[in-house]
């Protein structure tokens, strides 16, 4: 689930915002949410991270395409795994 949405920058140039949702296994508490959010949010280009503990999903919004391997590495650094 994801998509690209055109947007304009302050100088009028069009950028494409990309949104992708991933399933993360092993999250059980708010600390998990904070850890995953911080690690994924540090990926270059990521502009927003929404973590839903109940569903185990992470929605990543970026101003450029983000490789799934980068998200997987960030989630791994936080101590969790992407569901494959």
Secondary structure, DSSP 8 states (H G I E B T S, - for coil): -EEEEEEE-TTS-EEEEEEEEEEEES--SHHHHHHHHHHHHTSTTEEEEEEETTTTEEEEEESS---HHHHHHHHHHHT-EE--
